[in-house]
Amino acid sequence: MASEALSMASIDENPLLQDFVFPPFDVVDANHVRPGIRALLNILENDLIELEKTVEPTWPKLVEPLEKIVDRLTVVWGIVNHLKAVKDSPELRSAIEEVQPEKVKFQLRLGQSKPIYNAFRAIQDSSDWQTLSDPCKRIVEDIGCVCLLLIVLSSCFFLSLSSFESSKPSNSGCILSEHFVGILASDETYAQIKEAVLSGVSLEDDKRENFNKIEQELEKLSQKFGENVLDATKKFEKLITDKKDIEGLPASSLGLAAQTAVSKGHENATAENGPWVVTLDAPSFLPVMQHARNRSLREEVYRAYVTRASSGDHDNTPIIDQILKLRLEKAKLLGYNNYAEVSMALKMASVDKAEELLEKLRSASWNAAVQDMEDLQNFSKDQGALEANDLSHWDISFWSERLRESKYDINEMHAPATLRCVEVVAYFHLYYAQEELRPFFSLPKVMDGLFTLAKMLFEIDIEPADGLAPVWNNDVRFYCVKNSLGNPIAYFYFDPYSRPSEKRGGAWMDEVVARSRALSRDGASARLPIAHMVCNQTPPVGDKPSLMTFLEVETVFHEFGHALQHMLTKQDEGLVSGIRGIEWDAVELPSQFMENWCYQR
């Protein structure tokens, strides 16, 4: 009895189960995951049983209680999965791996609930249908997305610009399309609810059991895939002691390489004298590709990068094979010809339209790409490069930078003194190499320019709110977004720097909580949305601020576009507010909109 009481006390004190405005990122650790998630699933299972018993085709008796179930698991599992992405550890992996099947089982149980499904169908078939608002209709039409929204959001669902990651078996940097279900709207009638197909609710007996096994296995494989990429990336370290091997690398890259060497135990490492450690993390990898004169070094680092997780203990080859097999099997179970059709079921476009767009891009860019390669070959030949007649992948970036330097005399270029931060990006990107831009774009200046632009476009003020919410790393910043009246309307976290030892690569935005009337804390005003933006840009070196390349600036603007869509929503129906319920081939619009301001003069 004493041990049982102690166990109950520990559950009551578990930070994952507390009532919070801002998640307790600073205190959650692996020890909280198993008991916390299992206790939460028990609570939600009871809530679901009660909902199925009392469900009626009305908003208060169906949608609002369903939203509360979906939201609580989304938020809590989101905390755990977010920490795995930014603060990975063997202990956290083990805990997640153990409870993940139980979490997926509940998700499938919820997504395949016939009482809930039938209640949504009854709403759509009722005489009150035409009186519903468009957002409410969207929720009913997107019943599959509603019932399994948590599968997407709680399974490491990132809106990402992941330029430096290898291709993954997913659509946006982690597990997405294995579980993203929903409806396809008809041009002529209301969208026919496809949840019965896409979530497996219409499957019976052996077919449903097989479907559920596939879902469990796909989530496990996807999780392992990402872990292998991260582990393989961390495994590679190139220690350089000869100055000749690092010739051509810019000062910023040498400073980072020396700082990395210090962190690996080379206490006396300096940018000037080394030793230097090169890794496969983007801020280390890219400068080597662009500037290292040592072709053998470029080749070694390039081959290590593109062959990550393709052999040994971290080999993803059998995982990819199994994912493809299971995806096809799932598609056939659901009545589709292939998995591409399943993936496109929720999107605005079709498989044919996607292929048509790819072909248009290929045909439009082909001749220009051929000409670019000829220019590189001719230029490198003029420079006496032995590899000029046979340029390899590890030569392209290097000679592209040399060609740019040759075309533009950067020592004689001067930007007009009146340009704003955003305009400077556009001006110098036309003429300068990436490294030449860094001194102009320290992170504080870039963020100031970004927030000034946001104020001009959206009449919002973004203010630092560090200390208001717990964070997972001391480098993480926290901000409050206010409207023109000075009232808070949203919050967001920003985790800017690369941490190869614990943080996955790429860049992404995700929700922490969504705006919601049903989840209002005071019963009057809607719960405010909270987002987080995560990047992997060059960290500060010594006492200098992070000096950014143009691509890193562009990435911040891109992710901020996603965050703005989530934060500036005025929609109070939580199941379709912010980034929720948007077709996935439309979701990149706000990110591209903000990104393009980097080129605006």
C-alpha positions in Angstrom: 0.0 0.0 0.0 2.9 2.3 0.8 4.5 1.7 -2.6 1.1 2.3 -4.3 0.6 5.6 -2.4 4.2 6.6 -3.4 3.4 5.8 -7.0 0.2 7.8 -7.0 2.1 10.7 -5.4 4.7 10.6 -8.1 2.0 10.6 -10.8 0.3 13.6 -9.1 3.6 15.4 -9.2 4.5 14.4 -12.8 5.0 17.7 -14.7 3.3 16.2 -17.8 0.0 15.9 -15.9 0.0 19.3 -14.4 -2.3 22.2 -15.4 0.0 24.7 -17.1 -0.2 27.7 -19.4 3.3 27.2 -20.7 4.7 23.7 -20.8 7.3 22.8 -18.1 10.1 22.1 -20.6 12.8 22.8 -18.0 11.8 20.0 -15.7 10.4 17.2 -17.9 12.8 14.3 -18.3 12.8 10.7 -19.4 11.7 9.5 -16.0 8.4 11.3 -16.4 7.5 9.8 -19.8 6.4 6.3 -18.9 4.2 7.0 -15.9 3.0 10.3 -17.3 1.9 9.1 -20.7 0.3 5.9 -19.3 -1.6 7.8 -16.7 -2.8 10.3 -19.4 -3.9 7.5 -21.7 -6.0 6.0 -18.9 -7.6 9.4 -18.3 -8.3 9.9 -22.0 -9.6 6.4 -22.4 -12.2 7.0 -19.7 -13.1 10.3 -21.3 -13.5 8.6 -24.7 -15.7 5.9 -23.2 -17.9 8.5 -21.6 -18.1 10.5 -24.8 -19.1 7.4 -26.8 -21.9 6.7 -24.2 -23.3 10.2 -24.2 -22.5 11.5 -27.7 -25.1 13.5 -29.6 -24.8 15.2 -33.0 -24.4 18.6 -31.4 -21.4 20.8 -30.8 -21.4 20.7 -27.0 -22.0 16.9 -26.9 -19.6 16.0 -29.7 -17.1 18.5 -30.9 -16.1 20.2 -27.7 -15.4 17.1 -25.7 -13.6 15.5 -28.6 -11.4 18.6 -29.0 -10.5 18.3 -25.3 -9.4 14.7 -25.7 -7.4 15.4 -28.9 -5.9 18.6 -27.5 -4.6 17.1 -24.3 -2.8 14.2 -25.9 -1.5 16.5 -28.6 0.0 19.0 -26.1 1.5 16.4 -23.7 2.9 14.1 -26.4 4.0 17.2 -28.2 6.2 18.2 -25.2 7.8 14.7 -25.1 8.4 14.5 -28.9 9.7 18.1 -29.0 12.3 17.4 -26.3 13.4 14.3 -28.3 14.0 16.6 -31.3 15.9 19.3 -29.4 17.3 17.4 -26.4 17.8 13.8 -27.5 19.1 11.2 -25.1 19.2 7.4 -24.9 17.0 7.5 -21.8 14.3 9.6 -23.6 14.4 7.4 -26.6 13.9 4.3 -24.5 11.0 5.8 -22.7 9.3 7.0 -25.9 9.8 3.7 -27.6 8.2 1.8 -24.7 5.0 3.9 -24.5 4.6 4.8 -28.2 2.7 1.6 -29.1 0.2 2.4 -26.3 -0.2 5.9 -27.6 -0.7 4.7 -31.2 -3.3 2.2 -30.0 -5.3 4.9 -28.4 -5.0 7.1 -31.5 -6.4 4.2 -33.6 -9.1 3.6 -31.1 -10.2 7.2 -31.3 -9.9 7.5 -35.1 -11.9 4.3 -35.6 -14.7 5.2 -33.1 -18.0 4.5 -34.9 -20.2 6.4 -32.4 -18.1 9.6 -33.1 -18.1 9.0 -36.8 -21.8 8.4 -36.9 -22.5 11.5 -34.9 -20.5 13.6 -37.3 -22.4 12.1 -40.2 -25.6 12.9 -38.5 -24.6 16.6 -38.2 -23.9 16.7 -41.9 -27.2 15.1 -42.8 -29.3 17.2 -40.4 -31.5 20.2 -41.3 -29.2 22.4 -39.2 -26.2 21.8 -41.6 -26.8 25.0 -43.6 -26.9 27.1 -40.5 -23.4 26.1 -39.4 -20.5 28.5 -39.9 -17.8 27.7 -42.5 -15.3 26.7 -39.8 -17.8 24.4 -38.2 -18.6 22.8 -41.6 -14.9 22.4 -42.2 -14.5 20.5 -39.0 -17.4 18.1 -39.9 -16.2 17.7 -43.4 -12.7 17.0 -42.2 -13.8 14.5 -39.7 -10.9 12.2 -40.5 -8.5 15.0 -39.8 -10.3 15.8 -36.6 -10.4 12.3 -35.2 -6.7 11.7 -36.1 -5.4 15.3 -35.8 -3.4 14.2 -32.8 -1.7 11.5 -34.8 -0.2 14.1 -37.1 0.6 16.7 -34.5 1.8 14.4 -31.8 4.0 12.4 -34.1 6.8 14.9 -34.5 4.8 16.9 -37.0 7.1 19.8 -38.2 6.6 22.5 -40.8 10.1 22.4 -42.0 12.6 23.9 -44.3 15.1 21.1 -43.9 17.6 21.9 -46.7 20.5 20.0 -45.2 18.8 16.7 -44.2 18.9 13.6 -46.3 15.7 12.5 -48.0 13.4 11.0 -45.4 10.4 8.7 -45.8 8.0 11.5 -45.0 6.7 14.7 -46.4 8.0 17.3 -43.9 11.0 16.2 -41.9 9.4 13.5 -39.8 6.4 11.2 -39.6 3.6 12.8 -41.4 2.1 10.9 -44.3 2.0 7.6 -42.5 -0.9 8.8 -40.5 -2.3 12.0 -42.0 -5.9 11.3 -42.8 -8.8 13.4 -43.9 -11.2 14.2 -46.7 -11.1 15.3 -50.3 -13.6 18.0 -51.0 -15.7 17.7 -54.1 -16.2 20.6 -56.5 -19.9 19.8 -56.8 -21.0 18.7 -53.3 -19.9 18.9 -49.8 -16.8 16.9 -49.1 -17.6 13.2 -48.7 -16.2 12.1 -45.4 -13.2 9.8 -46.1 -12.4 9.1 -42.5 -14.3 5.8 -43.0 -11.6 4.8 -45.5 -8.4 6.7 -44.5 -8.5 5.9 -40.8 -9.6 2.3 -41.3 -12.9 2.7 -39.6 -14.7 0.9 -42.4 -12.3 -2.1 -42.2 -13.6 -5.1 -40.4 -12.0 -7.9 -38.3 -8.8 -9.2 -39.9 -8.3 -6.2 -42.2 -8.7 -3.7 -39.4 -6.3 -5.7 -37.2 -3.8 -5.7 -40.1 -4.3 -2.0 -40.7 -3.6 -1.2 -37.0 -0.5 -3.4 -37.0 0.8 -1.5 -40.1 0.2 1.9 -38.3 2.1 0.7 -35.3 5.0 -0.6 -37.3 5.2 2.5 -39.5 5.4 4.8 -36.5 8.1 2.7 -35.0 10.1 2.5 -38.2 9.8 6.2 -38.8 11.1 6.9 -35.3 14.0 4.6 -35.8 14.8 6.2 -39.2 15.2 9.6 -37.6 17.3 8.3 -34.8 19.6 6.6 -37.2 20.1 9.8 -39.2 20.9 11.8 -36.0 23.3 9.1 -34.7 25.1 8.8 -38.0 25.4 12.6 -38.2 26.9 12.8 -34.7 29.2 9.9 -35.3 31.4 11.6 -37.9 34.1 13.9 -36.7 37.1 14.9 -38.8 40.1 16.1 -36.7 42.4 18.3 -38.7 45.8 19.4 -37.4 47.6 20.5 -40.6 46.9 24.1 -41.7 47.3 23.1 -45.3 44.1 21.0 -45.0 42.0 23.9 -44.0 43.2 26.4 -46.5 40.4 28.5 -48.0 38.0 28.1 -45.0 36.7 31.5 -43.8 37.5 32.8 -40.3 34.0 32.1 -39.1 34.3 28.4 -40.1 37.7 28.1 -38.5 36.4 29.6 -35.3 33.5 27.2 -35.2 35.8 24.2 -36.0 38.2 25.3 -33.2 35.3 25.8 -30.8 34.0 22.3 -31.6 37.5 20.9 -31.0 37.6 22.5 -27.6 34.2 20.8 -26.8 35.8 17.5 -27.9 38.6 17.8 -25.4 41.2 19.8 -27.4 41.5 22.5 -24.8 44.1 24.6 -26.5 42.4 24.7 -29.9 42.3 28.1 -31.6 41.0 29.3 -34.9 44.5 30.3 -36.0 46.5 27.3 -35.0 44.0 24.5 -34.5 43.3 21.7 -34.1 40.0 21.9 -35.9 37.1 19.5 -35.9 34.7 19.3 -38.9 31.3 17.6 -38.4 28.3 16.9 -40.7 26.2 19.6 -39.0 25.2 22.2 -41.6 27.2 25.2 -40.2 30.4 23.0 -40.4 29.6 20.9 -43.5 28.6 23.7 -45.9 31.7 25.9 -45.6 33.9 22.9 -46.3 31.9 22.2 -49.5 32.1 25.9 -50.5 35.6 27.0 -49.5 38.0 24.1 -48.7 40.8 24.1 -51.3 41.7 20.5 -50.3 39.6 18.5 -52.7 40.3 15.2 -50.8 38.8 16.8 -47.7 35.7 18.0 -49.6 35.2 14.5 -51.0 35.6 12.8 -47.7 33.2 15.1 -45.9 30.7 15.0 -48.8 30.7 11.2 -49.0 30.3 10.9 -45.3 27.3 13.3 -45.5 25.4 11.6 -48.3 26.0 8.1 -47.0 24.8 8.8 -43.5 22.7 6.0 -42.0 23.3 3.7 -45.0 25.6 1.0 -43.4 26.5 -0.5 -40.1 24.5 -0.1 -36.9 22.6 2.9 -38.2 21.7 1.5 -41.7 18.3 2.8 -42.8 18.2 0.7 -46.0 16.1 -2.1 -44.6 13.9 0.4 -42.8 13.2 2.2 -46.1 12.4 -1.1 -47.8 10.0 -2.0 -45.0 8.3 1.4 -44.9 7.7 1.3 -48.7 6.3 -2.3 -48.4 4.0 -1.3 -45.5 2.8 1.9 -47.2 1.8 -0.1 -50.3 0.1 -2.7 -48.2 -1.8 0.1 -46.4 -2.8 1.7 -49.6 -4.2 -1.6 -50.9 -6.1 -2.2 -47.7 -7.7 1.3 -48.1 -8.6 0.7 -51.7 -5.9 2.8 -53.4 -3.5 1.7 -56.1 -0.4 3.1 -54.4 0.7 5.2 -51.4 1.0 8.4 -53.5 -2.8 8.3 -53.9 -3.2 8.0 -50.1 -0.8 10.9 -49.5 -2.6 13.1 -51.9 -6.1 12.3 -50.6 -6.0 15.3 -48.2 -4.2 17.7 -50.6 -5.6 20.1 -53.1 -3.7 18.6 -56.0 -3.7 15.1 -57.5 -0.9 12.7 -58.2 -1.2 13.6 -61.9 -1.0 17.4 -61.2 2.0 16.9 -59.0 3.8 15.0 -61.7 2.8 17.7 -64.2 4.3 20.4 -62.0 7.5 18.5 -61.6 7.9 18.1 -65.4 7.2 21.8 -65.9 10.0 22.7 -63.4 12.3 20.2 -65.0 11.8 21.4 -68.6 12.0 25.1 -67.6 15.3 24.7 -65.7 17.1 22.1 -67.7 18.8 24.3 -70.3 19.9 26.8 -67.7 21.3 24.1 -65.5 23.3 22.6 -68.4 24.6 26.1 -69.2 25.6 26.6 -65.5 27.6 23.4 -65.6 29.4 24.4 -68.7 30.3 27.7 -67.2 31.7 26.0 -64.1 33.7 23.6 -66.2 35.1 26.4 -68.4 35.9 28.6 -65.4 37.6 25.8 -63.4 39.6 24.8 -66.5 40.8 28.4 -66.8 41.9 28.3 -63.2 44.0 25.2 -63.9 41.8 22.7 -62.0 42.8 19.1 -62.7 39.2 18.1 -62.1 37.8 20.6 -64.7 36.8 17.9 -67.2 35.1 15.7 -64.6 33.6 17.9 -61.9 32.1 15.8 -59.1 29.4 16.6 -56.5 32.0 17.8 -54.0 33.4 20.3 -56.6 30.2 22.1 -57.6 29.7 24.3 -54.5 33.4 25.1 -54.4 33.8 26.3 -58.0 30.4 28.0 -57.9 31.8 30.2 -55.1 35.0 30.9 -57.0 33.0 31.8 -60.1 30.9 34.2 -58.1 34.0 35.9 -56.6 35.4 36.2 -60.1 32.3 37.8 -61.6 31.8 40.4 -58.8 34.7 42.4 -57.3 33.4 42.4 -53.8 36.1 44.7 -52.5 34.6 47.5 -54.7 30.9 46.9 -53.9 29.2 49.1 -51.4 25.6 48.9 -50.3 23.7 52.2 -50.0 23.9 53.5 -46.5 20.1 53.9 -46.3 19.1 50.3 -46.8 17.1 48.6 -44.0 18.2 45.2 -42.7 15.8 43.3 -45.0 16.9 45.4 -48.0 20.6 44.7 -47.2 19.9 41.0 -47.5 18.5 41.5 -51.0 21.2 43.9 -52.2 24.3 41.9 -51.0 22.9 38.5 -52.0 23.1 39.7 -55.6 26.8 40.3 -55.5 28.4 38.8 -52.4 29.4 35.2 -51.5 27.7 33.8 -48.4 30.7 34.4 -46.2 30.9 38.0 -47.1 27.4 38.6 -45.9 27.9 37.3 -42.3 29.2 40.5 -40.8 26.1 42.3 -41.9 23.7 39.8 -40.3 24.2 39.2 -36.7 21.2 37.3 -35.3 20.0 40.3 -33.1 20.0 42.6 -36.2 18.2 40.0 -38.3 15.5 39.5 -35.7 15.1 43.2 -35.3 14.6 43.5 -39.0 12.2 40.6 -39.1 10.1 42.0 -36.3 10.1 45.5 -37.9 8.8 43.9 -41.1 6.1 42.0 -39.2 4.9 45.3 -37.6 4.8 47.0 -41.0 2.8 44.1 -42.6 0.5 43.0 -39.8 0.5 45.8 -37.2 1.9 43.6 -34.5 4.6 44.2 -31.9 6.9 41.4 -30.9 8.5 41.8 -27.5 11.0 39.6 -25.6 9.3 37.7 -22.8 12.3 35.7 -21.5 11.6 34.3 -18.1 7.8 34.1 -18.5 7.9 30.5 -19.8 10.3 27.6 -19.0 12.7 26.7 -21.8 14.7 23.6 -22.6 18.0 25.3 -23.3 19.6 28.6 -22.2 19.9 29.7 -25.8 16.1 29.5 -26.3 14.3 32.9 -26.5 10.7 33.5 -25.7 8.6 36.2 -27.3 5.1 37.8 -26.8 3.1 38.9 -29.9 0.8 41.9 -29.3 -1.8 43.5 -31.4 -2.0 47.2 -32.2 -3.8 47.8 -28.9 -0.9 46.3 -26.9 -2.8 43.1 -26.0 -1.1 39.7 -26.1 -2.4 37.6 -28.9 0.2 34.8 -29.1 3.6 33.6 -27.8 6.5 31.7 -29.4 9.8 30.1 -28.6 12.9 30.5 -30.8 15.7 27.9 -30.6 18.2 29.2 -33.2 21.5 27.4 -32.9 22.9 24.0 -34.0 23.6 21.5 -31.2 24.8 18.4 -33.1 25.1 16.2 -29.9 21.3 16.4 -29.1 19.3 18.2 -31.7 18.0 16.9 -35.0 19.0 18.7 -38.2 17.0 21.1 -40.4 14.6 23.8 -39.4 10.9 23.6 -38.4 7.9 25.2 -36.8 5.4 23.4 -34.8 2.5 24.3 -32.5 2.7 24.1 -28.7 -1.0 24.9 -28.2 -3.6 26.1 -30.7 -6.0 29.0 -30.2 -9.3 27.6 -28.8 -12.5 28.8 -27.4 -13.4 25.4 -25.9 -10.1 25.4 -24.0 -10.4 28.9 -22.6 -9.0 29.1 -19.1 -11.4 31.9 -17.9 -14.5 30.9 -19.9 -14.5 34.2 -21.7 -11.5 34.8 -23.9 -10.0 32.1 -26.2 -6.8 30.3 -25.2 -4.0 32.0 -27.0 -1.8 30.1 -29.5 1.8 29.3 -28.8 4.4 28.1 -31.3 8.0 27.2 -31.5 10.5 27.9 -34.2 13.7 25.7 -34.3 16.7 26.3 -36.5 20.2 24.9 -36.8 22.2 28.0 -37.7 25.8 28.9 -36.9 26.2 29.3 -33.1 28.1 32.2 -31.6 31.9 31.8 -31.6 33.6 33.2 -28.5 32.1 36.5 -27.4 30.7 37.3 -30.9 27.0 37.0 -31.8 25.9 34.4 -34.3 26.8 35.7 -37.8 24.4 34.4 -40.3 24.6 33.4 -44.0 21.9 34.5 -46.4 20.4 31.0 -46.4 20.2 31.1 -42.6 18.4 34.5 -42.7 16.0 33.1 -45.3 15.3 30.0 -43.2 14.4 32.2 -40.2 12.0 34.2 -42.3 10.5 31.0 -43.7 9.8 29.4 -40.4 8.5 32.7 -39.0 5.9 32.7 -41.8 4.6 29.3 -40.6 4.6 30.6 -37.0 2.6 33.7 -38.1 -0.1 31.6 -39.7 -0.5 29.8 -36.4 -0.2 32.8 -34.1 -2.3 35.4 -36.0 -5.3 33.2 -36.5 -8.6 34.7 -35.3 -10.4 31.4 -35.5 -11.7 30.2 -32.1 -12.6 26.7 -33.2 -9.5 24.9 -32.0 -9.7 22.0 -34.5 -9.3 24.3 -37.5 -7.3 27.2 -36.0 -3.8 28.2 -37.0 -2.0 25.6 -39.0 -4.7 22.9 -38.4 -6.9 21.6 -41.2 -5.0 23.2 -44.0 -4.2 21.2 -47.2 -0.6 20.3 -47.2 0.1 21.7 -50.6 -1.2 25.1 -49.4 0.5 25.3 -46.1 3.8 26.6 -47.5 2.1 29.8 -48.7 2.8 32.0 -45.7 6.4 30.7 -45.3 7.1 31.5 -48.9 5.5 34.9 -48.5 7.8 35.8 -45.6 10.8 34.3 -47.2 10.4 36.4 -50.4 10.8 39.6 -48.3 14.5 38.7 -48.0 14.8 39.7 -51.7 12.7 42.8 -51.4 14.6 46.1 -52.0 
